[in-house]
Amino acid sequence: MNTSQHGVGFEPADHLAENPDELRRRFWLKLKRLAVKLPFAEDLLAAYYCAFDRATPRHVQVALLGALAYFVLPFDFVTDLMPMLGFADDAAVLATAIRLVAGNITPEHRAAAQAAMQRGLAED
């Protein structure tokens, strides 16, 4: 992804989106730590499974990887340390990405997300 497409401050998200192994590692660490506080955890997981599905079109992967990278970055427009309000920006970024690519998040991605939630978010 070309970082010049974004405003200042998105370069770290672009870097993570271009490094899928690092994104996966940081995604699972943060999700496991915060899942009980996230009302959108299952949607976040479905987006994760869609983003890393080889059958997902590349432009959809890019949109979802950007949203996932924003979720795992330690800085936000609204800090995640603020109870409830801290994840509002993460939820907004994720909701926007999901709306843009909703037709690509399959029942299989949602089933994988539900299974991960039931397993206690153990990484595959």
N, C-alpha and C positions, 0 to 999 in steps of 0.2 A: 504494500500500500504506500502511496506517495504521501509523505508527511506535509507537503506543501498544500494539500487539499484541505487541511484543517487549520484552525486558528492556533495561536500560541498556546502551549500547554498540553496539546494532545500527542506530542512526540512520544512520551513514555507509553501511552496506550498503543500507538502504532508499532512501537518496538515489541511490545508483548504480543500483539496480534501476529507479528511476523515470526515469533518464536513460540510455536505451539507447545513444546515440551515445558517451557517455563510457565506459560499461561496455564496449562493443565495443573502443574504442581501448585501454583499459587491459588488457583481457583479452589481446589479441594481443601487446602489449608484454611482459607478464609471461610468457605461455606461450612465446613465442619465446626468451626469456632462460633459461627453466628447463626446457624440454621434455625435455632429455636426462636430467634428474634425476627426472622424474615417471613412475612406472610406470603411472599412471592417465591419461596424456595423451590417449589415444584416447577413453576414456570422457568425459573433460572436453570434448573437441571434439564428440562426439555430443550431449552435453547442450547445448552452445552452439548447435549447428545446430537442435536441437529447440526451444530457447527462442526463437530468432529466426524460426522457421517460422510464417508467418501462419495455417497450418492447425492449429497446436497450440492446444488449448483454453487460455483465459486463466489459469485456476487452475494449470495445468501450467507455463505460462510464468512465472508469479509465483514458483512454487517453485524453478524452475531459475535464474531471474534472481537470486534471493536467494543461491543456492549459488555462482553465478558471481561475484557481487559480493563474497562472502566470500573467494573465491579471490584476487581482484585487490586487495583492501584491503591496505595496507602493514602493518597490525597484525593480530596473530592471538593466540589464546589460547596457542598454542605458536609461537614465532618461526620463520619460514622459513629463518633463517640457520643453524639447527642441522641438521647433515647427517642425512638420512633422517627423523629424528623431526620435523623442522620442518614437513613436509607431512602429517603424520598427521591433524591436525585438518582440513585442507583436504580430504583424501581421505575422512574420515568424514562431513563435511558433504555432499560431493558424492555419496557412496555412499548416504546417507540420502535425498537428493533423488531420485536415480535410482531407488531402490527404490520410492519413493512414486509415481513417474510412469512406470515402466518400460514399460508398454504403449503409451506415447505416443512413445517413442524408436523411430523406424521404421528399417527396413533402409536407407532412403535417407539418414537422418541418420548412420548408422554408415558408409555408403559415402562420404559427404562427409568424415567425420572421417578415414577411411583415406586418401582422396585428398589431404587437406591434409597428413597426415603424410608421404606420399610426395613431395609438392611441397616439403617442407621448411618447412611451416607458413606459407606465403604466404597472407595474408589475401585472401578473395574480394572 
